[in-house]
Amino acid sequence: MSSPKEIEIKLQLPSANFARLRRVPLLRGATRSKRSENQLSVYFDTKRLKLKDNGLTLRVRRTGSRYIQTIKSDNGSPFERGEWEAAVDDSRPDLKRADTSALEPLGIKKLRKRLRPVFETRVQRTSYPLTRKDCDIALTIDRGEIDAGNGTLPLCEAELELKRGNRARLFEFARTIAHAMSGELAVKSKSQRGYELLAGEDAAVAKGDAVDIAPDMPASAAFQSIGFACLKQIVANKPAILAGDPAGIHQMRVGLRRLRAAISLFSDIVAEAEVRDIKRELKWLTSELGPAREFDVFLTRVVAPLEKSHARLTGMRSLSHDLADRRDAAVARALTAVCSRRFRDLTLNLAAWLDVGGWREPRNELARQRCEQPIKTLARAQLTRRRKKIRKRGRMLAKLDAQARHKLRIQVKKLRYAAEFYETVFPGKKKEKHRESFLSALKDMQDCFGDLNDVIVHEKLTSRIAKASAARSARPSRRIFAAGLLTGHEEARFKPLLTAAERAFCEFEKLKPYWN
């Protein structure tokens, strides 16, 4: 049995654009060597999905009369996985040929009795060998479906696997295919999509995954792991947005904020000149998603309750309908952004930067030392410095204006993300308990500051929309009165929220650093 690492980039392709493939210059010399075949792959797991829970997949693939058993392990990177392959006699797994694979720690004998098929894929695979002087890359195009018994999902994707050579070339080839066919980076394997289909969660909202970072891991490797986790959260929420779930927009924004926070945390490692374009594009996407989230929060948390309590007020109903129209327009704007080429380029360029960016190869000794220092050392310094800043500014909370409170809110958010990123860097039950208290206090502060910020945002939205809609209304006084109710409601919330924020800060200030 072989046990190499599989290094590949997966692209999701619109099936309608498949005909464009033959016009890609990259493939002109490879079409004569292409090979097509039908494949049936059956994925196995236990009744309680033990393999999935341990980041493993097991499949048996039939191509013609041949059967290949493949075991894969998730290494945290969307482009690199452990892979163990072996020829087997038939469509059933042969765990005697898996005793040196990632399945071994789970107990081969116990697994053998409990395995059962959970879903399968049926595809027509076309393979193109892309051989150059400096690399060998295998391009495969799969068209077919995933079948979990309770439903099916269409498949149309490209996989570019690096057999030999420079990883940067892999991304160059992926960009060429993506641009030619309007393809986009895929962060989920067939098996992950199969498990989601099995659970009825193929368009589910994706929250940020925990990042497994060892205390002695080099800082550069830790940043890469964090970056990949954020990238996965960003890309994985597109199906939820396409399905019309407002939580998908929220979670994509969370992924963007987490990534921007990570870049800030590791600014000593990531050169500003190199990351400038990445930061600009992340900011663009954040701004495209922001209005949809703001209108949704305003309508659900403020307008809907007031409209219910003032059901006879025609001005409130009219203003609510206007706000709903603007929310729909903002959602359409967000949808346009995530379906754009700019979004596709952003995710693929971000993936390339995280995997093979210049920051991965420091050009001087100081930069090399920063990259190689243990993450525990860097994390301790970061947490200490940022906690100190929050304590200093938080003591003046009552005197801060809206802009200063917003800056404090961002500092709290970054510290919370840092503590979440470094969950496994400071192990031990006692530290874990203190860390949970620390995170809870940060979350309370963040919620209070977020509500205070919402008050300001909602007042501006109300004022702007009331003026615009009153100018178009036959009875502007009713609109203005309704807007006044909304503004008064938000103004009434301000003082209690500020008191709650001060109380949350006091609780935070009492806590000692859990990382010392």
C-alpha positions in Angstrom: 0.0 0.0 0.0 1.3 3.5 -0.9 1.1 6.3 1.6 2.0 9.5 -0.2 0.5 13.0 0.4 -2.1 14.0 -2.2 -1.5 17.7 -3.3 -4.3 18.9 -5.4 -6.6 21.9 -6.1 -10.3 21.3 -6.7 -12.4 23.6 -8.8 -16.1 23.7 -9.1 -17.2 24.1 -12.7 -20.5 25.3 -14.2 -21.7 22.3 -16.3 -23.0 24.7 -19.0 -19.4 25.9 -19.6 -18.0 22.5 -20.1 -17.6 23.0 -23.9 -15.1 25.8 -23.3 -12.6 23.3 -22.0 -11.5 22.3 -25.5 -10.6 25.9 -26.2 -8.1 26.2 -23.3 -4.6 26.7 -24.8 -3.1 24.8 -21.9 -4.8 21.6 -23.0 -4.0 21.7 -26.8 -1.1 19.4 -26.5 -2.7 17.1 -23.9 -6.0 16.3 -25.7 -4.2 13.6 -27.7 -3.3 11.8 -24.5 -6.6 12.3 -22.6 -8.4 9.2 -21.2 -12.0 8.9 -20.4 -13.6 6.3 -18.1 -16.7 5.7 -16.0 -16.1 5.4 -12.2 -18.4 4.2 -9.4 -17.1 5.0 -5.9 -18.8 3.7 -2.8 -17.9 5.4 0.5 -18.0 3.4 3.8 -18.4 4.4 7.4 -19.9 3.1 10.6 -23.5 3.7 11.7 -22.4 6.6 13.9 -20.0 8.0 11.2 -16.8 7.3 13.2 -14.5 7.9 10.2 -16.1 11.2 9.4 -15.7 12.4 13.0 -12.0 11.5 12.9 -11.4 13.4 9.6 -11.1 10.2 7.5 -12.7 8.7 4.4 -12.8 5.2 3.0 -14.0 4.4 -0.4 -13.8 1.6 -2.9 -13.7 2.7 -6.5 -14.6 0.5 -9.5 -13.2 1.4 -12.9 -13.9 -1.3 -15.5 -13.0 -4.5 -13.8 -10.5 -2.9 -11.3 -11.2 -2.0 -7.7 -9.1 0.5 -5.8 -9.5 1.1 -2.0 -8.5 4.6 -0.9 -8.2 6.0 2.6 -7.7 9.7 3.0 -7.0 11.9 6.1 -7.7 15.6 6.6 -4.4 17.5 7.3 -6.0 20.8 7.9 -5.0 22.2 4.4 -7.6 22.2 1.6 -4.9 21.2 -0.8 -3.0 18.4 1.0 -4.3 15.2 2.4 -2.8 11.9 3.5 -3.7 9.1 1.1 -3.4 5.4 1.2 -4.3 3.3 -1.8 -4.4 -0.4 -2.5 -5.9 -2.7 -5.1 -8.7 -5.0 -3.7 -10.5 -8.0 -5.1 -14.1 -6.6 -5.2 -16.4 -3.8 -4.1 -16.0 -4.5 -0.4 -13.2 -2.8 1.7 -10.3 -5.0 2.6 -8.9 -3.7 5.9 -6.1 -6.2 5.9 -4.6 -3.8 3.4 -5.2 -0.8 5.7 -3.1 -1.8 8.7 -0.5 0.9 8.1 -3.0 3.6 7.2 -4.7 6.3 9.2 -7.4 3.8 10.1 -5.1 1.8 12.3 -5.6 3.9 15.5 -9.4 3.4 15.3 -9.0 -0.4 15.5 -9.0 -2.3 12.3 -10.8 -5.4 13.7 -13.6 -3.4 15.2 -14.1 -1.3 12.1 -14.2 -4.4 9.8 -17.5 -5.5 11.4 -19.1 -2.1 11.6 -18.5 -0.6 8.2 -21.4 -0.1 5.8 -21.9 1.9 2.6 -23.2 5.4 3.3 -23.2 7.1 -0.2 -21.7 6.7 -3.6 -20.5 8.8 -6.6 -21.0 8.0 -10.2 -18.9 10.1 -12.6 -17.4 10.1 -16.1 -13.8 11.1 -15.6 -11.6 12.6 -18.3 -7.9 12.8 -17.5 -5.3 15.1 -19.1 -1.6 14.7 -18.4 0.0 18.2 -18.2 3.7 17.7 -18.4 6.2 20.6 -18.4 9.9 20.8 -17.8 9.4 21.9 -14.2 6.3 20.0 -13.3 3.9 17.1 -13.9 0.2 17.9 -13.2 -2.7 15.5 -13.6 -5.9 17.3 -14.6 -9.1 15.3 -14.2 -12.6 16.5 -15.0 -15.4 14.7 -13.2 -19.1 14.9 -14.4 -21.8 13.0 -12.6 -23.6 12.9 -9.3 -23.4 12.1 -5.6 -26.1 9.7 -4.4 -26.9 9.4 -0.7 -30.2 7.4 -1.1 -32.3 10.3 0.2 -31.2 12.6 -2.6 -28.6 13.4 -5.2 -26.2 16.3 -6.0 -24.8 17.0 -9.4 -21.0 17.0 -9.8 -19.0 18.9 -12.3 -15.5 19.7 -11.1 -11.8 19.8 -12.0 -9.0 18.4 -9.9 -5.4 19.4 -10.5 -3.0 17.1 -8.7 0.7 17.8 -8.5 2.8 14.8 -9.3 6.1 16.5 -9.6 7.5 20.1 -9.3 6.7 23.5 -7.9 3.4 24.0 -6.1 3.1 27.5 -7.5 2.7 26.1 -11.0 -0.3 24.1 -9.7 -2.0 27.4 -8.9 -1.0 28.9 -12.2 -2.7 26.0 -14.0 -5.7 26.3 -11.8 -6.2 30.0 -12.6 -6.0 29.2 -16.3 -8.8 26.6 -16.0 -10.9 28.7 -13.7 -10.7 31.8 -15.9 -11.6 29.8 -19.1 -14.6 28.0 -17.6 -15.7 30.4 -14.8 -14.7 27.9 -12.3 -14.2 28.6 -8.6 -12.2 27.2 -5.7 -13.8 24.3 -4.0 -12.9 23.7 -0.4 -15.1 20.5 0.1 -14.2 17.1 -1.2 -16.7 14.7 -2.7 -16.8 12.9 0.6 -17.6 16.0 2.5 -20.4 16.9 0.1 -21.7 13.3 0.4 -21.8 13.5 4.2 -23.7 16.8 4.0 -26.2 15.4 1.5 -26.6 12.4 3.8 -27.5 14.8 6.7 -29.6 17.1 4.5 -27.2 19.9 5.0 -25.9 20.5 1.4 -26.7 24.2 1.7 -26.1 24.6 5.4 -24.5 27.6 7.0 -20.8 27.0 7.8 -19.3 28.3 11.1 -15.6 28.6 11.6 -13.8 25.4 12.4 -11.5 25.1 15.4 -7.8 25.2 14.5 -5.6 22.5 15.9 -2.2 24.2 16.7 0.5 22.6 18.7 2.3 24.9 21.2 5.7 24.3 19.4 4.4 24.8 15.9 6.3 27.5 14.0 4.4 30.8 13.8 4.2 30.8 10.0 2.7 27.3 10.0 0.1 28.4 12.6 -0.9 31.4 10.5 -1.3 29.2 7.5 -3.6 26.8 9.4 -5.7 29.7 10.7 -5.8 31.3 7.2 -7.0 28.1 5.6 -9.7 27.7 8.2 -11.0 31.2 7.5 -10.8 30.7 3.8 -12.9 27.5 4.1 -15.5 29.4 6.1 -15.7 32.2 3.5 -16.1 29.8 0.5 -18.3 27.2 2.3 -21.0 29.8 3.0 -21.7 30.6 -0.7 -24.3 27.8 -1.1 -26.3 29.1 1.9 -26.2 32.6 0.4 -27.4 31.2 -2.9 -30.2 29.4 -1.1 -31.4 32.7 0.4 -30.3 32.1 4.0 -29.4 35.4 5.6 -27.2 33.5 8.1 -24.9 32.6 5.2 -24.1 36.3 4.6 -23.4 36.7 8.4 -21.1 33.7 8.6 -19.2 34.7 5.4 -18.7 38.1 7.0 -17.5 36.4 10.2 -15.0 34.4 8.1 -13.8 37.6 6.5 -13.4 39.4 9.9 -11.5 36.4 11.3 -9.1 36.4 8.4 -8.5 40.1 8.6 -7.9 39.8 12.3 -5.4 36.9 11.6 -3.5 39.1 9.1 -3.3 41.8 11.8 -2.2 39.4 14.5 0.6 38.1 12.2 1.6 41.4 10.7 5.3 40.8 11.7 5.3 37.7 9.5 3.2 38.9 6.6 4.8 41.8 4.7 2.5 44.7 4.1 3.5 45.1 0.4 2.6 41.5 -0.3 -0.7 41.5 1.5 -2.0 44.9 0.3 -4.0 43.6 -2.6 -5.4 40.8 -0.5 -6.6 43.2 2.2 -8.1 45.5 -0.4 -10.2 42.6 -1.9 -11.2 41.3 1.6 -12.4 44.9 2.4 -14.4 45.0 -0.9 -16.2 41.8 -0.2 -17.0 42.8 3.4 -18.5 46.1 2.1 -20.6 44.3 -0.4 -22.1 42.0 2.2 -22.5 44.6 5.0 -25.7 46.4 4.0 -27.7 43.1 3.7 -26.7 42.2 7.2 -27.4 45.7 8.6 -30.9 45.8 7.1 -31.7 42.3 8.2 -30.8 42.9 11.8 -32.7 46.2 11.8 -35.9 44.7 10.3 -35.9 41.6 12.5 -34.8 43.0 15.8 -36.3 46.5 15.8 -38.8 47.2 13.0 -40.8 43.9 13.2 -41.6 44.2 17.0 -42.6 47.9 16.7 -44.7 47.2 13.6 -46.5 44.5 15.5 -47.2 46.8 18.5 -48.3 49.6 16.2 -50.2 47.5 13.7 -52.7 50.3 12.9 -50.1 52.9 12.1 -50.0 53.1 8.3 -46.8 55.1 8.3 -45.0 52.2 10.1 -46.3 49.6 7.7 -45.2 51.8 4.8 -41.8 52.5 6.2 -41.4 48.8 7.0 -42.2 47.8 3.4 -39.7 50.4 2.2 -37.0 49.0 4.5 -37.8 45.4 3.3 -37.4 46.5 -0.3 -34.0 48.0 0.5 -33.0 44.9 2.4 -33.9 42.8 -0.7 -31.8 45.1 -2.9 -28.9 44.8 -0.5 -29.2 41.0 -0.5 -29.2 41.1 -4.3 -26.0 43.2 -4.1 -24.4 40.5 -1.9 -25.5 37.8 -4.2 -24.0 39.6 -7.2 -20.7 39.9 -5.4 -20.3 36.2 -4.4 -21.3 35.2 -8.0 -18.8 37.5 -9.6 -15.4 36.8 -11.2 -13.9 39.1 -8.6 -15.0 36.8 -5.8 -13.7 33.8 -7.7 -10.4 35.5 -8.3 -10.2 36.6 -4.6 -10.7 33.1 -3.2 -8.2 31.4 -5.6 -5.6 34.2 -5.2 -6.0 34.0 -1.4 -5.5 30.2 -1.5 -2.3 30.7 -3.5 -1.0 33.4 -1.2 -1.6 31.2 1.9 0.0 28.2 0.3 2.9 29.5 -1.7 3.0 33.3 -1.0 6.4 35.0 -0.7 5.9 35.3 3.1 6.5 31.5 3.2 10.2 32.1 2.3 11.7 34.8 4.5 14.3 37.0 2.7 16.3 37.9 5.8 17.4 36.5 9.1 15.0 38.6 11.2 12.0 37.5 9.2 13.1 33.9 9.3 13.3 34.0 13.1 9.8 35.5 13.4 8.4 32.8 11.1 10.2 30.0 13.0 9.5 31.1 16.6 7.1 28.8 18.5 3.5 30.0 18.2 3.2 29.7 22.0 5.7 32.5 22.4 4.1 34.8 19.8 0.5 34.0 21.1 1.4 34.9 24.7 2.9 38.2 23.6 -0.1 39.0 21.4 -2.7 38.2 24.0 -0.9 40.2 26.7 -0.5 43.3 24.5 -4.0 43.3 23.2 -5.5 42.7 26.7 -3.5 45.6 28.0 -4.9 48.0 25.2 -8.5 47.0 25.9 -8.1 47.5 29.7 -6.6 50.9 29.1 -9.3 52.1 26.7 -12.2 50.4 28.5 -11.6 52.3 31.7 -12.7 55.4 29.8 -15.7 53.7 28.2 -18.3 56.2 29.5 -16.4 59.1 27.9 -15.8 57.5 24.5 -17.6 58.8 21.4 -19.2 56.5 18.8 -16.0 56.2 16.7 -13.8 55.4 19.7 -16.3 52.8 21.0 -16.2 51.3 17.5 -12.4 51.0 17.7 -12.6 49.4 21.1 -15.2 46.9 19.8 -12.8 45.9 17.0 -10.0 45.4 19.5 -12.3 43.2 21.6 -13.3 41.2 18.6 -9.6 40.7 17.5 -8.7 39.5 21.0 -11.6 37.1 21.0 -10.6 35.7 17.7 -7.0 35.3 18.8 -8.1 33.4 21.9 -10.2 31.1 19.7 -7.4 30.6 17.2 -5.0 29.6 20.1 -7.4 27.2 21.8 -4.9 24.3 21.7 -1.8 26.4 22.2 -2.2 26.5 26.0 -3.4 23.0 27.0 -4.5 21.8 30.5 -7.9 21.6 32.2 -7.2 24.5 34.5 -6.1 26.8 31.6 -9.1 25.6 29.5 -11.5 26.6 32.3 -9.9 30.0 32.6 -9.9 30.4 28.9 -13.6 29.7 28.6 -14.3 32.4 31.3 -12.1 34.8 29.3 -13.9 34.1 26.1 -17.3 34.4 27.7 -16.3 37.8 29.1 -15.1 38.9 25.7 -18.3 37.7 24.0 -20.4 39.7 26.5 -18.4 42.8 25.8 -18.5 42.3 22.1 -22.3 41.8 22.2 -22.8 45.0 24.2 -20.5 47.0 21.9 -22.2 45.5 18.9 -25.6 46.5 20.1 -24.3 50.0 20.8 -22.9 50.2 17.3 -26.3 48.9 15.9 -28.1 51.8 17.6 -25.9 54.3 15.8 -26.3 52.4 12.5 -30.1 52.1 12.9 -30.6 55.7 13.7 -28.7 56.7 10.5 -30.6 54.2 8.4 -33.9 55.5 9.8 -33.1 59.1 9.2 -31.8 58.6 5.7 -34.7 56.4 4.6 -37.4 58.5 6.2 -36.2 61.5 4.4 -36.0 59.8 1.1 -39.4 58.0 1.4 -41.2 61.0 2.8 -40.2 63.0 -0.3 -42.0 60.3 -2.4 -45.0 59.8 0.0 -48.4 61.5 -0.3 -48.6 61.7 3.5 -45.0 62.3 4.6 -46.1 63.2 8.2 -47.1 59.6 8.8 -43.7 58.3 7.6 -41.8 60.9 9.7 -43.8 59.9 12.8 -43.1 56.2 12.2 -39.4 57.1 11.8 -39.5 59.0 15.0 -40.8 56.0 16.8 -37.9 53.9 15.5 -35.4 56.5 16.4 -36.9 57.0 19.9 -36.8 53.2 20.5 -33.1 53.0 19.6 -32.3 56.1 21.7 -34.0 54.5 24.7 -31.8 51.5 24.4 -28.5 53.4 24.4 -28.1 54.1 28.2 -29.0 50.6 29.4 -26.6 49.1 26.7 -23.8 51.4 27.8 -24.4 50.4 31.4 -24.3 46.7 30.4 -21.1 47.3 28.4 -19.4 48.9 31.5 -20.5 46.0 33.6 -19.2 43.5 31.0 -15.9 45.3 30.9 -15.6 45.2 34.8 -16.1 41.4 34.6 -13.4 41.2 32.0 -10.9 43.3 33.9 -11.2 41.0 36.9 -9.9 38.0 34.9 -6.2 37.1 35.0 -4.4 36.0 31.9 -4.9 32.3 31.4 -1.8 32.0 29.1 0.8 32.8 31.7 
